[in-house]
Amino acid sequence: MTSGAAQERRPDPDTRALNASFDERPDEYDDLRAAGHMARRRVEYFTGVLDEVPGTVLEVGCGTGTLLRELAARRPDRTFVGVEPLPNYVDFARRRAEEAGLANVRFEVGTGETLGQVVPAGSAGLVVSVDALHHVTDLDRVVAEVRAVSAPTARWRAMEPNRVHPYVWAYHVLTPGERTFAVRDFLRRAGDAGWRLVGSTTLFLYPSGVRRVPAWAEQLERRLEGLRPVAGAVVLDLAVEGVSGARGR
Ligand SMILES: C[S@@+](CC[C@H](N)C(=O)[O-])C[C@H]1O[C@@H](n2cnc3c(N)ncnc32)[C@H](O)[C@@H]1O
């Protein structure tokens, strides 16, 4: 932790336990999200999405900004906005972005339910959410707010824990502050807000704690991760109702 950490805002008591046991430990959480095989593949996946979908990139529930900072460094031609309710995470993300000299990413304190307070209406071309939707309080409001801040041609790529996987299910049921993510329920609510599913995939064979895997193991992962019961994450590709969209991977 750097000396700037001393000035970091503490989580508001009302917003505590938004990120299970990590609310007060942004540096540890950032290390966890940045390191390892899954983190590398997550960045690779979303780098590919950037190539497919133009416009300003908005991440809902961006945590300490790990993914957005990496994407912003790779794509200086794009603009990135991260929204996160924990003010100490936002402070951390801003400081790290500044240290890295990233002028194309900004981080705002806010929730998915109140996105319109910090993101202009119709401004996002690509919305990204990673392991955030199973934490939100009011999913109906979130899907409506994401729609309101998105352009008519926008896409929303949502990556969430795959509760069909027994280990993922057990972890999210047994860990205090965690919940499982119900795909069908989410899609029904998103549909009511004007989103429609245009593609979906499942990813990852190895848990996030695995630092690196040999090449043969990664090959195996890429072959098997499409089988839903063994995959760690489910990824949904959503488009605005009434706008034609290619099928996502
Ligand atoms: C598991 S973390 C994932 C963080 C980040 N997306 C990542 O991949 O590193 C879930 C995040 O969702 C945030 N969160 C919780 N409730 C939220 C809400 N209502 N709106 C937006 N984000 C929320 C938490 O504070 C936390 O940072």
The ligand as a Gaussian input file, in Angstrom:
#p B3LYP/6-31G(d) Opt

LIG

0 1
 C      -16.744000      -9.291000      -7.151000
 S      -16.487000      -7.553000      -7.235000
 C      -15.971000      -7.377000      -8.924000
 C      -15.257000      -6.071000      -9.159000
 C      -14.728000      -5.888000     -10.575000
 N      -15.790000      -5.936000     -11.550000
 C      -13.698000      -6.914000     -10.885000
 O      -13.939000      -7.771000     -11.739000
 O      -12.613000      -6.857000     -10.282000
 C      -18.135000      -6.911000      -7.246000
 C      -18.181000      -5.410000      -7.240000
 O      -19.532000      -4.984000      -7.384000
 C      -19.708000      -3.851000      -6.550000
 N      -21.128000      -3.636000      -6.271000
 C      -21.866000      -4.092000      -5.228000
 N      -23.107000      -3.620000      -5.291000
 C      -23.185000      -2.851000      -6.408000
 C      -24.218000      -2.077000      -7.011000
 N      -25.416000      -2.004000      -6.477000
 N      -23.918000      -1.408000      -8.141000
 C      -22.697000      -1.484000      -8.699000
 N      -21.677000      -2.199000      -8.165000
 C      -21.922000      -2.877000      -7.042000
 C      -18.885000      -4.176000      -5.318000
 O      -18.620000      -3.042000      -4.529000
 C      -17.662000      -4.811000      -5.938000
 O      -16.656000      -3.885000      -6.221000

